[in-house]
């Protein structure tokens, strides 16, 4: 760092954190300066969340020293961290859905004031000032539950600014944003930096964090393994430090010209969602469908699985017409669907891995009215091994697993039913780079076995790494189709943006 750079706003020296003898952080040195954006990188379990919790006062350090503005504090509490201007924007934004935009933005500021009675005019004034600071126009009277994901995120940023934030920690801020919205967020981060606000940026989308960060800080297994100017890193180098191994971008391989057609989608239409959708899927083919949020890509995926009933059109599987709007009929026809939001739609989080895997095949493990637990156990253990699920045992609750391992369990549930066609909506959303590469390899392996796969994603490297063909959607229609061998990331990004 240049000798004229400001002193650190927050500095950790040899900070260690242990949980019941398990070391989550080991002698970590970390700092962030006013107006600086730091990319905090690492796989799930690397110690990122623990570091954030220590800086924000949620967890006490087991050892080491913590400094704010050059002053050492023996104990950091959430109140002390907030008074120093440390604000965390979590992935779910932690907003009050039943309150207005103005009330959400001004909440922290009003809470710390001496006011004993709610003052609407002051609330609106605080909120409008924060919105003006980042050049955003959102109706202050709108209830937050009625906002888009991107708008909710902007409200969370404004709430931090209204609370006089000097350091904003953003945890996975771009997971549910379109590319256009990501660009807007990046512009706002640049604006915050110019105003002297520091930013710690945590994301699995490495190319994005490198674009807005001055410094990169990498954790692996609780230890700092790399640190330096962002200009010294690219996604390949960053991935290597995070995983300790080379994770290269692969391609989906070739598809047999003689591959049979598994599914034919003809003139599929759902008013207000998608119009005149036509495509075929062949055995062993991985077909990508991409588009900005609102393009209709997820609605099409749900329609194929029967979760959305189209107004017109048809779907044929192996030449047989599929009854639309019936998930059970779709599953019986050999179609599986792994949703994007596995936490609320794809898994029973409090239940064991074994029960999650077996739920769709209980009839295959019964004799009369007796459930064969040994058979269930054997099948679940087999899938854990095949998909390299990292878990202590099949009795572990799914909520105890990392995002990547949860996704593997969601896959195992459907693979246990031997599907002919598998729809994967956002297959690597919220998983770290190591797990992402492994999930992509699983997709390629399933494809090689003859399963036809639909990948719904706006992650362009993911599409190029796994798909033979890529369809682009906009406003509910397919506007283009690309062969994997004739397109690159720049082409796709341009088509999405145009």
Steps between C-alpha positions, in 0.01 A plus 500: 500500500620851414655693791235773466212254535270564797541296816283188526139551599492145636804285572528145634836375626560128554131443563405142586157348554434155644170319545516210747859430404441541125706786353288711264761779463870469575721807559337707223618852419245708311438868435276731296551872446248781441382502138650157432315196365636165612405171338471243779528166322494141612298183467218410738656418836811707431429745785343791308181507707696473823719796399189708420339405832812608693523837320128567560517390864267201463774259612791574735850410388682228696830681460674788326435873484228710332540868416249763385654826377833399656352438846504149646179363648521194727137405431291576193122498538243554222412837655866609508558383141188685385613815679827473307301488176519126427187381314440152357261440209418132513382290207137525614543878565329467846232756415152536651266391217188653656659844546542770237821582317539816708447316829753231410766750395457724803450221757861478624545874510175554693585218741824670602337846535338650809154507340229342715218546247504391136557802274383431142642819352843429646478139379431613145776761517761244615393250235494750215846629590639144483331433166636827360849408618516208256274653234213254534127566465270263690151583630551556872145392587522160327508200730830315468326167432382645168851590378721307259814331631717778353289771666515322836876496475509873429278558804746298710789714372306818576419375851872456561573849370223652714668336800821683406680191371876528457547132415234303311545122485307345210441125526420346159343823371455397135362145527146588387578804283495531123813618321352847458423519873849375585649786294284745688613361834862524389448867409352562846797329666735727305295799621520380861877468471532855368310613811752324723281199584692173515349181357571133569356301212428127541385312191544174310485699174870571483514713186256746658691548824826553314341783302413707808776406744839661561619215719447125514515300821469120480425258783532122485435274798504797735837633385599791279652346187520804270470877515585777257378755246203381291707572189727208597209252478273354237222243551736208431760615753234587756335160460836329547563679830146429623509128421871420504467340156449592137131510405500561127203586279400182318271452205199267474657268245342388177145376449429201278333596174286188533369592846125439519256780575378469858270800523318729256360831624260654248334845504490505881326816621397638838347846477708753696792260542622354166387472138550246221786302654642239263802272545609136504724325751703196399636213706828605663453864404544786745283790384545837670225759534615844604356848525466785747267462798146536369590352162275200565777240530388365840132499399588282199694260723208476744255448213699204369490342845130578545528768769360759258213405269542649150199645317595328177769292329627150562786299646589153378734261680619206289226592255224474762296812574545618858203615708580862585481659845547175694839448674417139583435420133825680406697302759339177382610587146860514624540876554678627812522860622759648738380855587719806537387564858593165650450633854125565465404292196746215460584352840361415842773680692431363847473143373790260449689446177356149482140623517562773242649251254233238557188718503411437136568125511347374822285256303820334374610433856185346639382145538129498564460784748849465648770754411842342448732737686811301406415539132443874545831531681691311231356713221572828678857396580549396137397845374715675759795309361412550132449875538782553754269652760708614798296405807568311824226246419162464327319587824641854499234769439531663159512847658837408654660465154669763284319641196690277261421186698134599532486529123645151465230364731233671287655334195514162674128513571423512129782278378370227731189498280707439182366800302524523122490880511639721777422872538761687705396855589810691615702185574786686670326799659655574838771233487874557515732463201628156595149358538392682186767325293399166651130559425593585140692174477195315632290662226749388234502146644119483500496627143746230394264239651226610259289724726366810325562806717355852500721754679323826591765759590627853451854389589662518157820305583278230648298474178811487284655236725203264501268560202502376140244762395383823664161670450464870587164629629363850531149616591372145498632404156804315367693764304810300406665159502874434512710193448764476776779475244396823326461738794706654780417685819521839331249396232251379761542808719443727201186311398362516852564873524378596152 
